[in-house]
Amino acid sequence: MKTLNISEEHVVSITEKEIADLAIRLEQDEYSNAFEGLNDWHLLRAIAFHRPEMVESYIYLLDLEAYDEA
């Protein structure tokens, strides 16, 4: 299994094309194992935190919802 290493340098240098490809993989969900999909999800999440403008079109893939814990 390939270990995911998400560095700040990687997140900062990722291109719009790479993000679009990542989103396509997540949408198709045809991974050979669950860890590959989870790695892509974590990468998209890291990008969303550091460069939110880059993932606006794909935020639905993260299934992030605001909820009231009150």
PDB file of N, H, CA, C and O in Angstrom:
ATOM      1  N   MET A   1       0.839  -1.171   0.000  1.00  0.00           N
ATOM      2  CA  MET A   1       0.000   0.000   0.000  1.00  0.00           C
ATOM      3  C   MET A   1       0.885   1.236   0.000  1.00  0.00           C
ATOM      4  O   MET A   1       1.843   1.320   0.769  1.00  0.00           O
ATOM      5  N   LYS A   2       0.573   2.169  -0.840  1.00  0.00           N
ATOM      6  H   LYS A   2      -0.205   2.100  -1.464  1.00  0.00           H
ATOM      7  CA  LYS A   2       1.304   3.426  -0.951  1.00  0.00           C
ATOM      8  C   LYS A   2       0.842   4.371   0.155  1.00  0.00           C
ATOM      9  O   LYS A   2      -0.356   4.610   0.310  1.00  0.00           O
ATOM     10  N   THR A   3       1.781   4.905   0.917  1.00  0.00           N
ATOM     11  H   THR A   3       2.754   4.711   0.791  1.00  0.00           H
ATOM     12  CA  THR A   3       1.465   5.838   1.983  1.00  0.00           C
ATOM     13  C   THR A   3       1.324   7.234   1.406  1.00  0.00           C
ATOM     14  O   THR A   3       2.127   7.663   0.577  1.00  0.00           O
ATOM     15  N   LEU A   4       0.304   7.931   1.849  1.00  0.00           N
ATOM     16  H   LEU A   4      -0.348   7.582   2.523  1.00  0.00           H
ATOM     17  CA  LEU A   4       0.062   9.284   1.379  1.00  0.00           C
ATOM     18  C   LEU A   4       0.921  10.257   2.160  1.00  0.00           C
ATOM     19  O   LEU A   4       0.925  10.244   3.391  1.00  0.00           O
ATOM     20  N   ASN A   5       1.646  11.100   1.447  1.00  0.00           N
ATOM     21  H   ASN A   5       1.642  11.111   0.447  1.00  0.00           H
ATOM     22  CA  ASN A   5       2.460  12.132   2.054  1.00  0.00           C
ATOM     23  C   ASN A   5       2.001  13.463   1.483  1.00  0.00           C
ATOM     24  O   ASN A   5       2.377  13.837   0.371  1.00  0.00           O
ATOM     25  N   ILE A   6       1.180  14.179   2.258  1.00  0.00           N
ATOM     26  H   ILE A   6       0.875  13.875   3.160  1.00  0.00           H
ATOM     27  CA  ILE A   6       0.659  15.458   1.791  1.00  0.00           C
ATOM     28  C   ILE A   6       1.497  16.561   2.424  1.00  0.00           C
ATOM     29  O   ILE A   6       1.331  16.895   3.597  1.00  0.00           O
ATOM     30  N   SER A   7       2.386  17.111   1.634  1.00  0.00           N
ATOM     31  H   SER A   7       2.520  16.840   0.681  1.00  0.00           H
ATOM     32  CA  SER A   7       3.213  18.207   2.127  1.00  0.00           C
ATOM     33  C   SER A   7       2.573  19.526   1.719  1.00  0.00           C
ATOM     34  O   SER A   7       1.789  19.588   0.772  1.00  0.00           O
ATOM     35  N   GLU A   8       2.917  20.568   2.445  1.00  0.00           N
ATOM     36  H   GLU A   8       3.553  20.518   3.214  1.00  0.00           H
ATOM     37  CA  GLU A   8       2.413  21.892   2.086  1.00  0.00           C
ATOM     38  C   GLU A   8       2.890  22.283   0.697  1.00  0.00           C
ATOM     39  O   GLU A   8       2.165  22.935  -0.054  1.00  0.00           O
ATOM     40  N   GLU A   9       4.112  21.884   0.354  1.00  0.00           N
ATOM     41  H   GLU A   9       4.702  21.354   0.964  1.00  0.00           H
ATOM     42  CA  GLU A   9       4.647  22.186  -0.969  1.00  0.00           C
ATOM     43  C   GLU A   9       3.809  21.527  -2.067  1.00  0.00           C
ATOM     44  O   GLU A   9       3.555  22.125  -3.112  1.00  0.00           O
ATOM     45  N   HIS A  10       3.388  20.297  -1.814  1.00  0.00           N
ATOM     46  H   HIS A  10       3.594  19.811  -0.965  1.00  0.00           H
ATOM     47  CA  HIS A  10       2.566  19.592  -2.795  1.00  0.00           C
ATOM     48  C   HIS A  10       1.221  20.288  -2.970  1.00  0.00           C
ATOM     49  O   HIS A  10       0.763  20.497  -4.093  1.00  0.00           O
ATOM     50  N   VAL A  11       0.593  20.644  -1.853  1.00  0.00           N
ATOM     51  H   VAL A  11       0.965  20.474  -0.940  1.00  0.00           H
ATOM     52  CA  VAL A  11      -0.707  21.301  -1.909  1.00  0.00           C
ATOM     53  C   VAL A  11      -0.608  22.645  -2.623  1.00  0.00           C
ATOM     54  O   VAL A  11      -1.492  22.998  -3.404  1.00  0.00           O
ATOM     55  N   VAL A  12       0.445  23.388  -2.366  1.00  0.00           N
ATOM     56  H   VAL A  12       1.163  23.101  -1.732  1.00  0.00           H
ATOM     57  CA  VAL A  12       0.620  24.706  -2.978  1.00  0.00           C
ATOM     58  C   VAL A  12       0.926  24.594  -4.468  1.00  0.00           C
ATOM     59  O   VAL A  12       0.539  25.463  -5.250  1.00  0.00           O
ATOM     60  N   SER A  13       1.616  23.533  -4.862  1.00  0.00           N
ATOM     61  H   SER A  13       1.931  22.827  -4.228  1.00  0.00           H
ATOM     62  CA  SER A  13       2.038  23.416  -6.258  1.00  0.00           C
ATOM     63  C   SER A  13       1.051  22.662  -7.149  1.00  0.00           C
ATOM     64  O   SER A  13       1.246  22.612  -8.364  1.00  0.00           O
ATOM     65  N   ILE A  14       0.030  22.095  -6.597  1.00  0.00           N
ATOM     66  H   ILE A  14      -0.129  22.136  -5.611  1.00  0.00           H
ATOM     67  CA  ILE A  14      -0.903  21.295  -7.393  1.00  0.00           C
ATOM     68  C   ILE A  14      -1.654  22.198  -8.374  1.00  0.00           C
ATOM     69  O   ILE A  14      -2.021  23.325  -8.044  1.00  0.00           O
ATOM     70  N   THR A  15      -1.870  21.692  -9.559  1.00  0.00           N
ATOM     71  H   THR A  15      -1.572  20.776  -9.828  1.00  0.00           H
ATOM     72  CA  THR A  15      -2.497  22.489 -10.622  1.00  0.00           C
ATOM     73  C   THR A  15      -4.001  22.237 -10.688  1.00  0.00           C
ATOM     74  O   THR A  15      -4.511  21.271 -10.120  1.00  0.00           O
ATOM     75  N   GLU A  16      -4.690  23.118 -11.385  1.00  0.00           N
ATOM     76  H   GLU A  16      -4.276  23.903 -11.846  1.00  0.00           H
ATOM     77  CA  GLU A  16      -6.131  22.940 -11.586  1.00  0.00           C
ATOM     78  C   GLU A  16      -6.421  21.629 -12.307  1.00  0.00           C
ATOM     79  O   GLU A  16      -7.399  20.952 -11.991  1.00  0.00           O
ATOM     80  N   LYS A  17      -5.583  21.268 -13.269  1.00  0.00           N
ATOM     81  H   LYS A  17      -4.788  21.818 -13.526  1.00  0.00           H
ATOM     82  CA  LYS A  17      -5.761  20.004 -14.006  1.00  0.00           C
ATOM     83  C   LYS A  17      -5.626  18.815 -13.065  1.00  0.00           C
ATOM     84  O   LYS A  17      -6.410  17.869 -13.143  1.00  0.00           O
ATOM     85  N   GLU A  18      -4.645  18.857 -12.182  1.00  0.00           N
ATOM     86  H   GLU A  18      -4.008  19.626 -12.119  1.00  0.00           H
ATOM     87  CA  GLU A  18      -4.457  17.755 -11.225  1.00  0.00           C
ATOM     88  C   GLU A  18      -5.647  17.645 -10.273  1.00  0.00           C
ATOM     89  O   GLU A  18      -6.056  16.541  -9.913  1.00  0.00           O
ATOM     90  N   ILE A  19      -6.196  18.776  -9.871  1.00  0.00           N
ATOM     91  H   ILE A  19      -5.864  19.673 -10.164  1.00  0.00           H
ATOM     92  CA  ILE A  19      -7.374  18.756  -9.001  1.00  0.00           C
ATOM     93  C   ILE A  19      -8.575  18.198  -9.760  1.00  0.00           C
ATOM     94  O   ILE A  19      -9.351  17.418  -9.207  1.00  0.00           O
ATOM     95  N   ALA A  20      -8.732  18.591 -11.015  1.00  0.00           N
ATOM     96  H   ALA A  20      -8.103  19.225 -11.464  1.00  0.00           H
ATOM     97  CA  ALA A  20      -9.834  18.069 -11.828  1.00  0.00           C
ATOM     98  C   ALA A  20      -9.700  16.557 -12.001  1.00  0.00           C
ATOM     99  O   ALA A  20     -10.692  15.833 -11.923  1.00  0.00           O
ATOM    100  N   ASP A  21      -8.484  16.081 -12.235  1.00  0.00           N
ATOM    101  H   ASP A  21      -7.678  16.670 -12.298  1.00  0.00           H
ATOM    102  CA  ASP A  21      -8.252  14.637 -12.360  1.00  0.00           C
ATOM    103  C   ASP A  21      -8.563  13.915 -11.050  1.00  0.00           C
ATOM    104  O   ASP A  21      -9.134  12.825 -11.052  1.00  0.00           O
ATOM    105  N   LEU A  22      -8.186  14.528  -9.948  1.00  0.00           N
ATOM    106  H   LEU A  22      -7.722  15.414  -9.946  1.00  0.00           H
ATOM    107  CA  LEU A  22      -8.474  13.972  -8.629  1.00  0.00           C
ATOM    108  C   LEU A  22      -9.981  13.864  -8.415  1.00  0.00           C
ATOM    109  O   LEU A  22     -10.472  12.846  -7.928  1.00  0.00           O
ATOM    110  N   ALA A  23     -10.701  14.901  -8.776  1.00  0.00           N
ATOM    111  H   ALA A  23     -10.301  15.728  -9.173  1.00  0.00           H
ATOM    112  CA  ALA A  23     -12.155  14.906  -8.635  1.00  0.00           C
ATOM    113  C   ALA A  23     -12.799  13.834  -9.506  1.00  0.00           C
ATOM    114  O   ALA A  23     -13.748  13.176  -9.079  1.00  0.00           O
ATOM    115  N   ILE A  24     -12.299  13.656 -10.705  1.00  0.00           N
ATOM    116  H   ILE A  24     -11.528  14.190 -11.052  1.00  0.00           H
ATOM    117  CA  ILE A  24     -12.836  12.616 -11.593  1.00  0.00           C
ATOM    118  C   ILE A  24     -12.647  11.236 -10.968  1.00  0.00           C
ATOM    119  O   ILE A  24     -13.559  10.410 -10.977  1.00  0.00           O
ATOM    120  N   ARG A  25     -11.452  10.998 -10.426  1.00  0.00           N
ATOM    121  H   ARG A  25     -10.711  11.669 -10.418  1.00  0.00           H
ATOM    122  CA  ARG A  25     -11.208   9.698  -9.768  1.00  0.00           C
ATOM    123  C   ARG A  25     -12.171   9.489  -8.614  1.00  0.00           C
ATOM    124  O   ARG A  25     -12.719   8.400  -8.443  1.00  0.00           O
ATOM    125  N   LEU A  26     -12.377  10.540  -7.816  1.00  0.00           N
ATOM    126  H   LEU A  26     -11.932  11.424  -7.954  1.00  0.00           H
ATOM    127  CA  LEU A  26     -13.290  10.410  -6.681  1.00  0.00           C
ATOM    128  C   LEU A  26     -14.724  10.177  -7.144  1.00  0.00           C
ATOM    129  O   LEU A  26     -15.447   9.378  -6.548  1.00  0.00           O
ATOM    130  N   GLU A  27     -15.137  10.863  -8.197  1.00  0.00           N
ATOM    131  H   GLU A  27     -14.551  11.512  -8.681  1.00  0.00           H
ATOM    132  CA  GLU A  27     -16.491  10.680  -8.722  1.00  0.00           C
ATOM    133  C   GLU A  27     -16.694   9.274  -9.277  1.00  0.00           C
ATOM    134  O   GLU A  27     -17.741   8.663  -9.063  1.00  0.00           O
ATOM    135  N   GLN A  28     -15.703   8.769  -9.980  1.00  0.00           N
ATOM    136  H   GLN A  28     -14.852   9.266 -10.154  1.00  0.00           H
ATOM    137  CA  GLN A  28     -15.826   7.443 -10.595  1.00  0.00           C
ATOM    138  C   GLN A  28     -15.740   6.336  -9.553  1.00  0.00           C
ATOM    139  O   GLN A  28     -16.341   5.275  -9.721  1.00  0.00           O
ATOM    140  N   ASP A  29     -15.002   6.578  -8.486  1.00  0.00           N
ATOM    141  H   ASP A  29     -14.514   7.440  -8.350  1.00  0.00           H
ATOM    142  CA  ASP A  29     -14.893   5.636  -7.372  1.00  0.00           C
ATOM    143  C   ASP A  29     -14.596   4.212  -7.832  1.00  0.00           C
ATOM    144  O   ASP A  29     -15.255   3.260  -7.413  1.00  0.00           O
ATOM    145  N   GLU A  30     -13.601   4.082  -8.694  1.00  0.00           N
ATOM    146  H   GLU A  30     -13.066   4.855  -9.034  1.00  0.00           H
ATOM    147  CA  GLU A  30     -13.214   2.781  -9.221  1.00  0.00           C
ATOM    148  C   GLU A  30     -11.809   2.411  -8.754  1.00  0.00           C
ATOM    149  O   GLU A  30     -10.962   2.012  -9.554  1.00  0.00           O
ATOM    150  N   TYR A  31     -11.579   2.546  -7.481  1.00  0.00           N
ATOM    151  H   TYR A  31     -12.267   2.870  -6.832  1.00  0.00           H
ATOM    152  CA  TYR A  31     -10.267   2.257  -6.912  1.00  0.00           C
ATOM    153  C   TYR A  31     -10.099   0.758  -6.702  1.00  0.00           C
ATOM    154  O   TYR A  31     -11.072   0.031  -6.502  1.00  0.00           O
ATOM    155  N   SER A  32      -8.862   0.315  -6.751  1.00  0.00           N
ATOM    156  H   SER A  32      -8.071   0.906  -6.914  1.00  0.00           H
ATOM    157  CA  SER A  32      -8.600  -1.113  -6.539  1.00  0.00           C
ATOM    158  C   SER A  32      -8.700  -1.487  -5.070  1.00  0.00           C
ATOM    159  O   SER A  32      -8.883  -2.656  -4.731  1.00  0.00           O
ATOM    160  N   ASN A  33      -8.576  -0.470  -4.181  1.00  0.00           N
ATOM    161  H   ASN A  33      -8.427   0.480  -4.457  1.00  0.00           H
ATOM    162  CA  ASN A  33      -8.805  -0.723  -2.758  1.00  0.00           C
ATOM    163  C   ASN A  33      -9.275   0.560  -2.096  1.00  0.00           C
ATOM    164  O   ASN A  33      -9.138   1.647  -2.658  1.00  0.00           O
ATOM    165  N   ALA A  34      -9.823   0.429  -0.913  1.00  0.00           N
ATOM    166  H   ALA A  34      -9.935  -0.454  -0.457  1.00  0.00           H
ATOM    167  CA  ALA A  34     -10.406   1.577  -0.211  1.00  0.00           C
ATOM    168  C   ALA A  34      -9.361   2.631   0.146  1.00  0.00           C
ATOM    169  O   ALA A  34      -9.681   3.818   0.223  1.00  0.00           O
ATOM    170  N   PHE A  35      -8.136   2.216   0.360  1.00  0.00           N
ATOM    171  H   PHE A  35      -7.876   1.253   0.297  1.00  0.00           H
ATOM    172  CA  PHE A  35      -7.099   3.158   0.769  1.00  0.00           C
ATOM    173  C   PHE A  35      -6.749   4.153  -0.331  1.00  0.00           C
ATOM    174  O   PHE A  35      -6.421   5.302  -0.035  1.00  0.00           O
ATOM    175  N   GLU A  36      -6.813   3.738  -1.588  1.00  0.00           N
ATOM    176  H   GLU A  36      -7.080   2.805  -1.828  1.00  0.00           H
ATOM    177  CA  GLU A  36      -6.537   4.659  -2.685  1.00  0.00           C
ATOM    178  C   GLU A  36      -7.566   5.784  -2.708  1.00  0.00           C
ATOM    179  O   GLU A  36      -7.211   6.952  -2.869  1.00  0.00           O
ATOM    180  N   GLY A  37      -8.821   5.436  -2.549  1.00  0.00           N
ATOM    181  H   GLY A  37      -9.109   4.487  -2.418  1.00  0.00           H
ATOM    182  CA  GLY A  37      -9.877   6.444  -2.511  1.00  0.00           C
ATOM    183  C   GLY A  37      -9.745   7.358  -1.308  1.00  0.00           C
ATOM    184  O   GLY A  37      -9.959   8.566  -1.407  1.00  0.00           O
ATOM    185  N   LEU A  38      -9.394   6.781  -0.183  1.00  0.00           N
ATOM    186  H   LEU A  38      -9.221   5.800  -0.103  1.00  0.00           H
ATOM    187  CA  LEU A  38      -9.211   7.563   1.031  1.00  0.00           C
ATOM    188  C   LEU A  38      -8.036   8.532   0.889  1.00  0.00           C
ATOM    189  O   LEU A  38      -8.102   9.666   1.363  1.00  0.00           O
ATOM    190  N   ASN A  39      -6.977   8.090   0.246  1.00  0.00           N
ATOM    191  H   ASN A  39      -6.923   7.169  -0.139  1.00  0.00           H
ATOM    192  CA  ASN A  39      -5.831   8.969  -0.004  1.00  0.00           C
ATOM    193  C   ASN A  39      -6.227  10.155  -0.868  1.00  0.00           C
ATOM    194  O   ASN A  39      -5.845  11.289  -0.579  1.00  0.00           O
ATOM    195  N   ASP A  40      -6.994   9.899  -1.932  1.00  0.00           N
ATOM    196  H   ASP A  40      -7.304   8.978  -2.166  1.00  0.00           H
ATOM    197  CA  ASP A  40      -7.452  10.989  -2.790  1.00  0.00           C
ATOM    198  C   ASP A  40      -8.359  11.942  -2.014  1.00  0.00           C
ATOM    199  O   ASP A  40      -8.266  13.160  -2.169  1.00  0.00           O
ATOM    200  N   TRP A  41      -9.238  11.383  -1.176  1.00  0.00           N
ATOM    201  H   TRP A  41      -9.313  10.393  -1.049  1.00  0.00           H
ATOM    202  CA  TRP A  41     -10.143  12.205  -0.379  1.00  0.00           C
ATOM    203  C   TRP A  41      -9.351  13.108   0.573  1.00  0.00           C
ATOM    204  O   TRP A  41      -9.659  14.292   0.711  1.00  0.00           O
ATOM    205  N   HIS A  42      -8.333  12.546   1.226  1.00  0.00           N
ATOM    206  H   HIS A  42      -8.083  11.584   1.114  1.00  0.00           H
ATOM    207  CA  HIS A  42      -7.506  13.334   2.138  1.00  0.00           C
ATOM    208  C   HIS A  42      -6.743  14.430   1.392  1.00  0.00           C
ATOM    209  O   HIS A  42      -6.582  15.534   1.912  1.00  0.00           O
ATOM    210  N   LEU A  43      -6.282  14.138   0.200  1.00  0.00           N
ATOM    211  H   LEU A  43      -6.413  13.241  -0.222  1.00  0.00           H
ATOM    212  CA  LEU A  43      -5.583  15.143  -0.591  1.00  0.00           C
ATOM    213  C   LEU A  43      -6.532  16.278  -0.954  1.00  0.00           C
ATOM    214  O   LEU A  43      -6.177  17.448  -0.809  1.00  0.00           O
ATOM    215  N   LEU A  44      -7.726  15.952  -1.419  1.00  0.00           N
ATOM    216  H   LEU A  44      -8.015  15.002  -1.537  1.00  0.00           H
ATOM    217  CA  LEU A  44      -8.695  16.994  -1.764  1.00  0.00           C
ATOM    218  C   LEU A  44      -9.048  17.814  -0.527  1.00  0.00           C
ATOM    219  O   LEU A  44      -9.206  19.031  -0.618  1.00  0.00           O
ATOM    220  N   ARG A  45      -9.172  17.176   0.600  1.00  0.00           N
ATOM    221  H   ARG A  45      -9.044  16.187   0.674  1.00  0.00           H
ATOM    222  CA  ARG A  45      -9.474  17.864   1.859  1.00  0.00           C
ATOM    223  C   ARG A  45      -8.340  18.822   2.237  1.00  0.00           C
ATOM    224  O   ARG A  45      -8.597  19.950   2.657  1.00  0.00           O
ATOM    225  N   ALA A  46      -7.107  18.382   2.090  1.00  0.00           N
ATOM    226  H   ALA A  46      -6.898  17.466   1.748  1.00  0.00           H
ATOM    227  CA  ALA A  46      -5.961  19.247   2.392  1.00  0.00           C
ATOM    228  C   ALA A  46      -5.946  20.464   1.473  1.00  0.00           C
ATOM    229  O   ALA A  46      -5.659  21.579   1.909  1.00  0.00           O
ATOM    230  N   ILE A  47      -6.252  20.245   0.217  1.00  0.00           N
ATOM    231  H   ILE A  47      -6.485  19.339  -0.138  1.00  0.00           H
ATOM    232  CA  ILE A  47      -6.303  21.358  -0.730  1.00  0.00           C
ATOM    233  C   ILE A  47      -7.425  22.319  -0.335  1.00  0.00           C
ATOM    234  O   ILE A  47      -7.258  23.536  -0.411  1.00  0.00           O
ATOM    235  N   ALA A  48      -8.558  21.775   0.085  1.00  0.00           N
ATOM    236  H   ALA A  48      -8.694  20.786   0.147  1.00  0.00           H
ATOM    237  CA  ALA A  48      -9.689  22.609   0.485  1.00  0.00           C
ATOM    238  C   ALA A  48      -9.342  23.505   1.668  1.00  0.00           C
ATOM    239  O   ALA A  48      -9.819  24.637   1.745  1.00  0.00           O
ATOM    240  N   PHE A  49      -8.528  23.018   2.578  1.00  0.00           N
ATOM    241  H   PHE A  49      -8.141  22.099   2.515  1.00  0.00           H
ATOM    242  CA  PHE A  49      -8.145  23.827   3.729  1.00  0.00           C
ATOM    243  C   PHE A  49      -7.118  24.892   3.372  1.00  0.00           C
ATOM    244  O   PHE A  49      -7.177  26.007   3.889  1.00  0.00           O
ATOM    245  N   HIS A  50      -6.186  24.564   2.501  1.00  0.00           N
ATOM    246  H   HIS A  50      -6.138  23.658   2.080  1.00  0.00           H
ATOM    247  CA  HIS A  50      -5.110  25.491   2.169  1.00  0.00           C
ATOM    248  C   HIS A  50      -5.419  26.385   0.970  1.00  0.00           C
ATOM    249  O   HIS A  50      -4.940  27.516   0.894  1.00  0.00           O
ATOM    250  N   ARG A  51      -6.213  25.879   0.041  1.00  0.00           N
ATOM    251  H   ARG A  51      -6.603  24.960   0.102  1.00  0.00           H
ATOM    252  CA  ARG A  51      -6.524  26.629  -1.179  1.00  0.00           C
ATOM    253  C   ARG A  51      -7.993  26.443  -1.543  1.00  0.00           C
ATOM    254  O   ARG A  51      -8.302  25.868  -2.586  1.00  0.00           O
ATOM    255  N   PRO A  52      -8.893  26.919  -0.704  1.00  0.00           N
ATOM    256  CA  PRO A  52     -10.330  26.650  -0.904  1.00  0.00           C
ATOM    257  C   PRO A  52     -10.867  27.090  -2.263  1.00  0.00           C
ATOM    258  O   PRO A  52     -11.796  26.481  -2.794  1.00  0.00           O
ATOM    259  N   GLU A  53     -10.289  28.136  -2.818  1.00  0.00           N
ATOM    260  H   GLU A  53      -9.534  28.630  -2.386  1.00  0.00           H
ATOM    261  CA  GLU A  53     -10.761  28.616  -4.117  1.00  0.00           C
ATOM    262  C   GLU A  53     -10.542  27.581  -5.222  1.00  0.00           C
ATOM    263  O   GLU A  53     -11.243  27.597  -6.233  1.00  0.00           O
ATOM    264  N   MET A  54      -9.582  26.691  -5.036  1.00  0.00           N
ATOM    265  H   MET A  54      -9.012  26.678  -4.214  1.00  0.00           H
ATOM    266  CA  MET A  54      -9.263  25.685  -6.048  1.00  0.00           C
ATOM    267  C   MET A  54     -10.252  24.513  -6.056  1.00  0.00           C
ATOM    268  O   MET A  54     -10.346  23.796  -7.052  1.00  0.00           O
ATOM    269  N   VAL A  55     -10.986  24.312  -4.963  1.00  0.00           N
ATOM    270  H   VAL A  55     -10.910  24.895  -4.154  1.00  0.00           H
ATOM    271  CA  VAL A  55     -11.868  23.147  -4.889  1.00  0.00           C
ATOM    272  C   VAL A  55     -13.347  23.517  -4.795  1.00  0.00           C
ATOM    273  O   VAL A  55     -14.187  22.662  -4.515  1.00  0.00           O
ATOM    274  N   GLU A  56     -13.661  24.782  -5.026  1.00  0.00           N
ATOM    275  H   GLU A  56     -12.979  25.477  -5.253  1.00  0.00           H
ATOM    276  CA  GLU A  56     -15.059  25.209  -4.918  1.00  0.00           C
ATOM    277  C   GLU A  56     -15.997  24.324  -5.741  1.00  0.00           C
ATOM    278  O   GLU A  56     -17.093  23.996  -5.287  1.00  0.00           O
ATOM    279  N   SER A  57     -15.583  23.944  -6.922  1.00  0.00           N
ATOM    280  H   SER A  57     -14.693  24.211  -7.291  1.00  0.00           H
ATOM    281  CA  SER A  57     -16.429  23.130  -7.804  1.00  0.00           C
ATOM    282  C   SER A  57     -16.544  21.681  -7.338  1.00  0.00           C
ATOM    283  O   SER A  57     -17.417  20.947  -7.801  1.00  0.00           O
ATOM    284  N   TYR A  58     -15.677  21.274  -6.437  1.00  0.00           N
ATOM    285  H   TYR A  58     -14.968  21.871  -6.061  1.00  0.00           H
ATOM    286  CA  TYR A  58     -15.614  19.862  -6.039  1.00  0.00           C
ATOM    287  C   TYR A  58     -15.887  19.651  -4.550  1.00  0.00           C
ATOM    288  O   TYR A  58     -15.708  18.545  -4.042  1.00  0.00           O
ATOM    289  N   ILE A  59     -16.315  20.690  -3.854  1.00  0.00           N
ATOM    290  H   ILE A  59     -16.461  21.589  -4.268  1.00  0.00           H
ATOM    291  CA  ILE A  59     -16.487  20.600  -2.406  1.00  0.00           C
ATOM    292  C   ILE A  59     -17.513  19.527  -2.027  1.00  0.00           C
ATOM    293  O   ILE A  59     -17.430  18.947  -0.944  1.00  0.00           O
ATOM    294  N   TYR A  60     -18.463  19.267  -2.896  1.00  0.00           N
ATOM    295  H   TYR A  60     -18.531  19.738  -3.776  1.00  0.00           H
ATOM    296  CA  TYR A  60     -19.474  18.236  -2.618  1.00  0.00           C
ATOM    297  C   TYR A  60     -18.843  16.855  -2.440  1.00  0.00           C
ATOM    298  O   TYR A  60     -19.421  15.994  -1.777  1.00  0.00           O
ATOM    299  N   LEU A  61     -17.680  16.640  -3.017  1.00  0.00           N
ATOM    300  H   LEU A  61     -17.211  17.340  -3.555  1.00  0.00           H
ATOM    301  CA  LEU A  61     -17.010  15.342  -2.890  1.00  0.00           C
ATOM    302  C   LEU A  61     -16.481  15.105  -1.477  1.00  0.00           C
ATOM    303  O   LEU A  61     -16.201  13.969  -1.093  1.00  0.00           O
ATOM    304  N   LEU A  62     -16.348  16.171  -0.717  1.00  0.00           N
ATOM    305  H   LEU A  62     -16.575  17.094  -1.029  1.00  0.00           H
ATOM    306  CA  LEU A  62     -15.838  16.042   0.648  1.00  0.00           C
ATOM    307  C   LEU A  62     -16.953  15.778   1.644  1.00  0.00           C
ATOM    308  O   LEU A  62     -16.690  15.386   2.781  1.00  0.00           O
ATOM    309  N   ASP A  63     -18.179  15.987   1.236  1.00  0.00           N
ATOM    310  H   ASP A  63     -18.393  16.305   0.312  1.00  0.00           H
ATOM    311  CA  ASP A  63     -19.324  15.725   2.096  1.00  0.00           C
ATOM    312  C   ASP A  63     -19.190  16.448   3.426  1.00  0.00           C
ATOM    313  O   ASP A  63     -19.470  15.891   4.487  1.00  0.00           O
ATOM    314  N   LEU A  64     -18.754  17.706   3.348  1.00  0.00           N
ATOM    315  H   LEU A  64     -18.527  18.159   2.486  1.00  0.00           H
ATOM    316  CA  LEU A  64     -18.608  18.518   4.551  1.00  0.00           C
ATOM    317  C   LEU A  64     -19.919  19.276   4.767  1.00  0.00           C
ATOM    318  O   LEU A  64     -20.385  19.993   3.881  1.00  0.00           O
ATOM    319  N   GLU A  65     -20.490  19.112   5.919  1.00  0.00           N
ATOM    320  H   GLU A  65     -20.111  18.529   6.638  1.00  0.00           H
ATOM    321  CA  GLU A  65     -21.724  19.804   6.233  1.00  0.00           C
ATOM    322  C   GLU A  65     -21.559  20.523   7.550  1.00  0.00           C
ATOM    323  O   GLU A  65     -20.973  20.003   8.499  1.00  0.00           O
ATOM    324  N   ALA A  66     -22.087  21.725   7.586  1.00  0.00           N
ATOM    325  H   ALA A  66     -22.564  22.147   6.815  1.00  0.00           H
ATOM    326  CA  ALA A  66     -22.118  22.443   8.854  1.00  0.00           C
ATOM    327  C   ALA A  66     -23.281  21.887   9.666  1.00  0.00           C
ATOM    328  O   ALA A  66     -24.392  21.717   9.163  1.00  0.00           O
ATOM    329  N   TYR A  67     -23.002  21.612  10.914  1.00  0.00           N
ATOM    330  H   TYR A  67     -22.100  21.750  11.323  1.00  0.00           H
ATOM    331  CA  TYR A  67     -24.093  21.127  11.749  1.00  0.00           C
ATOM    332  C   TYR A  67     -24.003  21.744  13.123  1.00  0.00           C
ATOM    333  O   TYR A  67     -22.927  22.082  13.618  1.00  0.00           O
ATOM    334  N   ASP A  68     -25.149  21.875  13.712  1.00  0.00           N
ATOM    335  H   ASP A  68     -26.023  21.600  13.310  1.00  0.00           H
ATOM    336  CA  ASP A  68     -25.276  22.514  15.015  1.00  0.00           C
ATOM    337  C   ASP A  68     -25.186  21.439  16.087  1.00  0.00           C
ATOM    338  O   ASP A  68     -25.977  20.496  16.105  1.00  0.00           O
ATOM    339  N   GLU A  69     -24.220  21.590  16.976  1.00  0.00           N
ATOM    340  H   GLU A  69     -23.577  22.356  16.961  1.00  0.00           H
ATOM    341  CA  GLU A  69     -24.044  20.603  18.034  1.00  0.00           C
ATOM    342  C   GLU A  69     -24.762  21.013  19.312  1.00  0.00           C
ATOM    343  O   GLU A  69     -24.584  20.379  20.352  1.00  0.00           O
ATOM    344  N   ALA A  70     -25.558  22.051  19.246  1.00  0.00           N
ATOM    345  H   ALA A  70     -25.702  22.566  18.401  1.00  0.00           H
ATOM    346  CA  ALA A  70     -26.267  22.529  20.436  1.00  0.00           C
ATOM    347  C   ALA A  70     -27.411  21.635  20.807  1.00  0.00           C
ATOM    348  O   ALA A  70     -28.109  21.898  21.786  1.00  0.00           O
TER     349      ALA A  70
END
